[in-house]
Amino acid sequence: MNKQEIFDKVATHLLTQMEKSGHIVTSSCLYRSPNGLKCAIGCLIPDELYDPEFEGKTVIDLPIDLLKTIGINDDHVYLLRVLQTVHDCNQPSDWKEELRLIAKINGLEFKY
């Protein structure tokens, strides 16, 4: 995947879901929540490659072989970390504007 494809997939996912993927009790963000929601990075991880051990780790700390398998390389990690922050540190009502800004800063097309 290139940066535009990653951005499009994550933006479409977040702006469709419009709900944080988080722990029911602690509200900490999760790649996969018990109610089936996925975070910005969780939507990029196929179900068959997901491991509960990923929880509590940032995208930077995920296994390199996982990232390579899903088409992520070193050039994408900064963008992924920023997209993860959009999900984790903002309210869903703010996601669209945050994503618009990320697209502008990174020279990506914003189609939403």
Backbone torsions as a table, in degrees:
resi	resn	phi	psi	omega
1	MET	NA	144.1	172.9
2	ASN	-96.0	176.0	-175.4
3	LYS	-60.5	-39.9	180.0
4	GLN	-64.4	-41.0	179.4
5	GLU	-65.1	-41.8	176.8
6	ILE	-61.9	-49.9	-179.2
7	PHE	-58.0	-47.0	-178.5
8	ASP	-60.7	-43.8	-179.0
9	LYS	-64.5	-45.4	-179.0
10	VAL	-68.2	-45.3	-179.3
11	ALA	-61.5	-45.8	178.6
12	THR	-60.1	-44.7	179.6
13	HIS	-61.0	-52.9	-177.0
14	LEU	-62.5	-44.1	-175.9
15	LEU	-75.8	-13.7	172.8
16	THR	-88.4	-45.8	-178.5
17	GLN	-68.8	-44.5	178.9
18	MET	48.3	37.8	177.6
19	GLU	-154.7	137.9	179.1
20	LYS	-70.8	145.0	172.5
21	SER	-92.2	108.2	-175.9
22	GLY	-147.4	164.9	177.8
23	HIS	-66.7	134.8	-175.9
24	ILE	-61.9	-38.6	-176.5
25	VAL	-89.5	-49.6	-172.7
26	THR	-91.2	-14.2	-176.8
27	SER	66.1	6.9	176.8
28	SER	-66.8	144.7	-176.8
29	CYS	-69.5	144.9	-178.4
30	LEU	-131.2	145.8	173.0
31	TYR	-63.0	-40.2	176.9
32	ARG	-134.1	124.2	177.3
33	SER	-95.3	159.9	-179.8
34	PRO	-59.0	-25.2	-179.4
35	ASN	-92.9	15.0	173.0
36	GLY	90.4	0.9	178.3
37	LEU	-77.7	156.0	178.6
38	LYS	-129.5	146.5	177.5
39	CYS	-83.4	-175.0	-177.4
40	ALA	-59.0	-37.8	179.7
41	ILE	-89.4	-33.4	179.0
42	GLY	-56.6	-32.2	-179.9
43	CYS	-70.1	-15.6	179.1
44	LEU	-89.6	-14.2	-175.7
45	ILE	-96.0	115.0	177.8
46	PRO	-59.5	147.2	-177.8
47	ASP	-53.3	-38.8	-176.6
48	GLU	-71.6	-14.1	178.3
49	LEU	-103.5	-8.7	-179.3
50	TYR	-69.4	141.7	177.1
51	ASP	-136.5	128.9	178.5
52	PRO	-54.3	-20.7	177.9
53	GLU	-64.3	-17.0	179.3
54	PHE	-70.1	-25.5	-175.3
55	GLU	-61.3	140.1	-179.6
56	GLY	87.2	-1.1	-180.0
57	LYS	-111.4	146.9	172.5
58	THR	-80.6	168.8	179.7
59	VAL	-59.0	-30.5	179.3
60	ILE	-64.0	-28.2	-176.9
61	ASP	-93.8	-1.3	178.5
62	LEU	-71.6	154.5	-179.4
63	PRO	-58.4	134.1	-179.3
64	ILE	-59.9	-38.4	-179.9
65	ASP	-65.1	-32.9	175.3
66	LEU	-63.4	-49.7	-178.3
67	LEU	-60.0	-43.1	179.0
68	LYS	-64.9	-39.1	-179.7
69	THR	-62.0	-35.9	-179.3
70	ILE	-92.7	10.3	173.3
71	GLY	87.6	23.2	-179.9
72	ILE	-103.2	131.2	175.6
73	ASN	-120.9	179.9	-175.8
74	ASP	-57.7	-30.4	-179.8
75	ASP	-68.4	-18.0	-175.9
76	HIS	-95.2	-14.9	-170.2
77	VAL	-61.3	-41.5	179.7
78	TYR	-61.6	-46.8	178.9
79	LEU	-59.6	-43.2	179.5
80	LEU	-62.8	-40.3	179.2
81	ARG	-64.4	-39.8	178.4
82	VAL	-65.9	-42.5	178.5
83	LEU	-65.6	-36.6	176.3
84	GLN	-62.7	-39.1	179.1
85	THR	-65.9	-36.6	177.0
86	VAL	-56.8	-47.8	-179.7
87	HIS	-66.9	-46.8	-170.6
88	ASP	-76.0	-31.3	-169.0
89	CYS	-114.7	5.5	-179.1
90	ASN	-131.1	156.0	174.3
91	GLN	-77.2	147.4	179.0
92	PRO	-52.7	-32.3	179.0
93	SER	-65.5	-18.4	179.4
94	ASP	-98.4	-7.1	-173.9
95	TRP	-60.2	-42.8	-176.0
96	LYS	-60.0	-46.2	-179.7
97	GLU	-68.0	-38.8	177.1
98	GLU	-62.3	-43.4	179.0
99	LEU	-66.4	-37.7	177.0
100	ARG	-60.2	-43.2	179.4
101	LEU	-65.7	-43.4	178.3
102	ILE	-60.8	-43.2	178.6
103	ALA	-59.9	-46.2	-178.3
104	LYS	-61.8	-47.5	-177.9
105	ILE	-63.5	-34.3	-175.1
106	ASN	-98.3	6.6	178.6
107	GLY	67.0	32.2	-179.7
108	LEU	-104.7	155.5	177.7
109	GLU	-81.4	135.4	176.7
110	PHE	-108.6	112.8	-171.6
111	LYS	-105.2	13.3	-169.3
112	TYR	-114.1	NA	NA
